[in-house]
Amino acid sequence: MFAGDVPDGEGVFKSVDGSVYEGHFINGRRNGPGKLILANGAVYEGIFKDDELLTSQ
């Protein structure tokens, strides 16, 4: 979902660097539960706040 031109709500974002984020967005930033998969295969899953991983599962 989008609000204006930024992601807002639940969704998937694929970066040009090959990383993928699946989870919640608020005003275009990762916020709430989500999973970040980096291009090298590393996986970070937990609660995000303003694009930072606060707690991991």
C-alpha positions, -999 to +999 in steps of 0.1 A: +000+000+000+011+036-006+003+069+009+013+095-017+045+080-032+058+062-002+050+027+012+025+028+041+010-004+055+020-039+049+041-048+018+073-060+002+101-037-009+129-050-032+160-028-033+183-024-062+211-039-041+192-072-040+178-069-005+141-076+003+121-063+032+087-079+040+066-062+066+051-030+078+059+006+066+049+039+081+056+070+060+080+050+038+101+036+066+103+001+081+082+001+112+066-028+131+071-065+125+091-074+095+119-094+078+149-081+060+167-105+037+201-091+024+215-100-010+242-121+008+214-143+023+216-129+059+181-126+074+170-101+101+135-106+115+118-087+143+105-053+152+117-023+132+114+014+142+124+041+117+143+016+095+163+002+125+159-034+138+150-030+175+144-066+186+151-098+167+133-131+168 
